[in-house]
Amino acid sequence: MTIRYDNQVAIVTGAGAGLGRSHALALAARGAKVVVNDLAATDGTLSEGSLAVVAEIEKAGGEAIANGANVANMEQVQTMVDQTMEKWGRIDILVNNAGILRDKSFANMPIEDFKLVIDVHLIGSANCSKAVWGIMKQQNYGRIVMTTSSSGLYGNFGQANYGAAKMAVVGLMNTLCIEGQKNNIQVNCLSPTARTAMTEELIKDKRVLELMTVESVTTGLLALVANNAPNRTILGCGAGGYARAVIKETDGIYLSPEQQTPENLLASWDTLEDQTNAEELKAGWMQTNKYVAKAAASLGVDLSPK
């Protein structure tokens, strides 16, 4: 069955070029009405990129509007959402794609560059998600995608700011997917690698760049905002490769009160690291329950409901 977004409204941030442009075009091609957000020019006019994407969508018979809101500015984000509601009356999909780079080793990185990257990626994603949250709850439907990165999940030299921001949006997803579930709001993360203006400066091999198409990543995005989308998923996409990244915790060990010393902990490190029974914990309370259960079992404490 072909996935369609007819009668749905999508906001895509950072959609004037690169991945955002690809996402916006693909959503429109499958029936969505699209808000093409791209940071306005310094004189306040809409960016050429956003206007070009809107023109391309309209030429193909779709509906779209351009918007120049700075996602790090909540007032501008709220205005974008209000304008969208005034025009189309609903918002079904939010793609938090807008981002910047300010790469430098941590030793040489001005703290202002750290804060700026956090503001755009994390605060921008929080602003946009917050602005649409009540609407999606009232509709009893919503699909939100955060854009994370391997730099956050695994680390990359010179990207302490970017990596911190990209891992932070995973934490944002982890809670929003729990809070939104009862209102059919699914929240996921896309972890892309693609040929964009950001990556062309880092990857010099043209053969590699030719494989890293933005369209291959957009395939993943379309799946994450579908009606039958998963929830709480980190989907890695790039060059036609797709995989789920999972944060797991080992079964671990228990140390009795008299054994709870750093020496004993380090002496048991190999057992603690054993991946045999590693488990994906889907809420913070699951970790607490796990540790308490180990302690209770060892000490003979009955925790069954009374």
C-alpha positions in Angstrom: 0.0 0.0 0.0 1.4 3.4 -1.0 2.1 5.8 1.9 0.2 9.1 1.3 -0.2 12.3 3.4 -3.3 13.6 1.7 -5.1 16.3 3.8 -2.2 16.4 6.2 -0.1 19.5 6.9 3.7 19.3 7.5 6.2 21.8 8.8 9.8 21.1 7.7 12.4 23.4 9.3 15.6 24.2 7.5 13.9 23.2 4.2 15.5 25.7 1.8 18.2 23.3 0.8 19.8 19.9 1.5 17.9 17.3 3.5 15.1 19.7 4.4 14.4 20.5 0.8 14.3 16.8 -0.1 11.9 16.1 2.8 9.6 18.9 1.9 9.5 17.9 -1.8 8.8 14.3 -1.0 6.0 15.0 1.5 4.4 17.3 -1.0 4.7 14.8 -3.8 2.7 12.3 -1.6 -0.1 14.8 -0.9 1.0 16.9 2.1 0.6 20.6 2.4 4.0 21.9 3.4 5.4 24.8 5.4 8.9 25.3 4.0 10.8 26.9 6.8 14.2 28.5 6.2 15.9 31.2 8.2 15.0 34.6 6.6 17.6 36.8 5.1 19.2 39.6 7.2 16.8 42.1 5.8 13.8 40.0 6.9 12.8 38.8 3.5 12.1 35.1 2.8 15.1 33.1 1.7 15.6 32.3 -1.9 15.9 28.6 -1.0 12.5 28.5 0.7 10.8 30.4 -2.2 12.4 28.1 -4.7 11.1 25.0 -2.9 7.6 26.4 -2.7 7.7 27.2 -6.4 8.8 23.7 -7.2 6.0 22.1 -5.1 3.4 24.4 -6.7 4.7 23.6 -10.2 4.1 20.0 -9.5 0.5 20.7 -8.4 1.1 20.7 -4.6 0.5 23.3 -1.9 3.2 25.0 0.1 4.1 28.3 1.9 7.5 29.7 2.7 8.4 30.8 6.2 11.5 32.6 7.6 11.2 31.9 11.3 14.3 31.4 13.4 13.6 28.1 15.2 15.7 29.3 18.2 13.2 32.2 18.7 10.0 30.9 20.3 8.0 34.1 19.3 8.9 33.6 15.6 8.1 29.8 15.9 4.7 30.6 17.4 3.9 33.0 14.6 4.8 30.3 12.1 2.5 27.9 13.7 -0.3 30.4 14.0 0.0 31.3 10.3 -0.1 27.6 9.4 -3.3 27.1 11.5 -4.9 30.1 9.9 -4.2 28.8 6.4 -4.9 25.1 6.8 -6.4 24.6 10.2 -4.2 21.6 11.4 -0.6 20.4 11.7 0.0 16.7 11.4 3.7 16.5 10.9 6.7 18.3 12.3 10.2 17.7 10.9 12.9 19.3 13.1 15.6 19.5 10.5 17.2 23.0 10.9 20.8 22.9 12.0 24.2 24.6 11.8 27.8 23.6 12.4 30.5 25.4 14.3 33.2 22.8 14.3 36.4 23.2 16.4 38.3 21.1 18.9 36.8 21.6 22.4 40.0 23.3 23.6 39.6 26.0 20.9 35.9 26.2 20.8 34.4 29.6 22.0 31.6 28.8 24.5 29.4 31.2 22.4 29.7 28.6 19.5 28.7 25.9 21.9 25.6 27.8 23.0 24.7 28.7 19.4 24.6 25.2 18.2 22.6 24.0 21.3 20.1 26.9 20.6 19.5 25.9 17.0 19.4 22.1 17.3 18.0 21.5 20.8 16.1 24.6 21.7 14.9 24.9 18.1 13.5 21.4 18.2 11.9 22.1 21.6 10.4 25.4 20.5 8.8 23.8 17.4 7.6 20.7 19.2 6.1 22.8 22.0 4.3 25.1 19.6 2.5 22.2 17.8 2.1 20.0 20.9 -1.3 21.3 22.0 -2.6 21.2 18.4 -1.6 17.6 18.0 -3.1 16.6 21.3 -6.4 18.2 20.4 -6.4 16.4 17.0 -5.4 13.2 18.7 -2.8 12.8 16.0 0.8 13.9 15.3 4.1 12.8 14.0 7.3 14.5 15.1 10.8 13.8 14.0 14.0 15.0 15.7 17.2 15.0 13.7 20.0 13.4 15.7 23.4 12.4 14.4 26.1 9.8 14.7 28.2 12.6 16.1 25.9 12.6 19.1 25.3 8.9 19.3 29.0 7.9 18.9 31.1 11.1 18.9 33.2 13.0 16.4 36.4 15.0 16.8 35.7 18.7 16.7 32.0 18.4 17.3 31.5 18.6 21.1 28.8 21.3 20.6 27.0 19.5 17.7 27.3 16.1 19.4 25.9 17.3 22.7 22.9 19.0 20.9 22.3 15.9 18.8 22.3 13.5 21.8 20.1 16.0 23.7 17.3 15.7 21.1 17.3 11.9 21.7 16.6 12.6 25.3 13.8 15.0 24.3 12.3 12.3 22.1 12.5 9.7 24.9 10.2 11.7 27.1 7.9 13.2 24.4 7.1 9.8 22.9 5.9 8.7 26.4 3.8 11.8 27.0 2.3 11.8 23.5 1.4 8.2 23.2 -2.1 8.5 24.7 -2.9 11.2 22.1 -1.4 9.2 19.1 1.6 11.5 18.9 4.5 9.4 17.7 8.0 10.9 18.2 11.1 9.5 16.5 14.7 10.4 15.7 16.3 10.4 12.2 20.1 9.9 12.2 21.2 10.9 8.7 24.3 10.9 6.7 24.0 12.6 3.3 25.7 14.8 0.8 24.8 18.4 1.9 26.6 21.7 2.2 27.5 20.7 5.8 29.1 17.3 4.9 30.8 18.4 1.6 33.4 20.3 3.7 34.2 17.2 5.8 34.2 14.5 3.1 36.4 15.1 0.2 36.0 11.8 -1.8 33.5 12.5 -4.5 32.8 8.8 -5.0 31.6 8.6 -1.4 29.5 11.8 -1.7 27.8 10.5 -4.9 26.5 7.5 -2.8 25.2 9.7 0.0 22.0 11.0 -1.6 19.6 13.1 0.3 16.8 11.1 -1.2 18.0 7.9 0.5 17.6 9.7 3.9 14.2 11.1 3.0 13.0 7.5 2.5 13.6 7.0 6.2 11.9 10.3 7.1 8.8 9.4 5.2 8.5 6.1 7.2 8.9 7.9 10.5 6.0 10.3 9.8 3.6 7.7 8.3 0.3 6.8 9.8 1.8 3.4 10.9 5.1 5.0 12.0 7.0 3.4 14.9 7.5 5.3 18.2 10.7 6.0 20.1 12.9 4.9 17.3 16.4 6.2 16.3 16.6 5.4 12.6 20.0 5.6 10.9 19.9 6.4 7.2 22.5 7.0 4.5 23.5 5.8 1.0 20.6 3.3 1.0 21.6 1.8 4.4 19.0 1.7 7.2 19.4 0.6 10.8 18.0 1.2 14.2 20.3 2.5 16.9 19.4 1.2 20.4 20.6 2.3 23.8 20.9 -0.8 26.0 22.0 -1.5 29.5 23.8 -4.6 30.6 22.3 -6.9 33.2 25.0 -5.6 35.6 26.0 -6.7 39.0 24.8 -6.3 42.6 27.1 -5.3 45.5 25.8 -5.7 49.1 26.2 -2.7 51.4 29.5 -4.0 52.9 30.8 -4.7 49.3 30.0 -1.3 47.9 33.5 0.1 47.4 35.1 1.4 44.2 37.7 -1.3 44.5 35.1 -4.1 44.4 33.2 -2.3 41.6 36.3 -2.1 39.3 37.2 -5.7 40.2 33.8 -6.8 38.9 34.0 -4.7 35.7 34.2 -7.5 33.2 31.0 -9.0 34.6 29.3 -5.6 34.7 30.2 -5.1 31.0 28.9 -8.5 29.9 26.4 -7.9 27.0 24.8 -11.3 27.2 21.5 -10.1 28.8 21.7 -6.5 27.8 18.2 -4.9 27.6 16.7 -1.8 26.0 15.0 0.2 28.8 12.1 2.2 27.6 11.5 4.5 30.5 13.7 5.8 33.4 11.7 4.0 36.1 12.7 0.6 34.5 16.3 1.2 35.6 15.2 2.0 39.1 13.0 -1.1 39.3 15.8 -3.3 38.0 18.4 -2.2 40.6 15.9 -2.3 43.4 14.8 -5.8 42.4 18.5 -7.0 42.4 19.0 -5.6 45.9 15.7 -7.0 47.2 16.5 -10.5 45.8 19.9 -10.5 47.3 18.7 -9.3 50.7 15.6 -11.4 50.8 13.2 -8.5 50.9 9.7 -9.2 49.6 8.5 -6.4 47.4 5.3 -8.0 46.2 2.2 -5.8 46.6 0.5 -6.1 49.9 
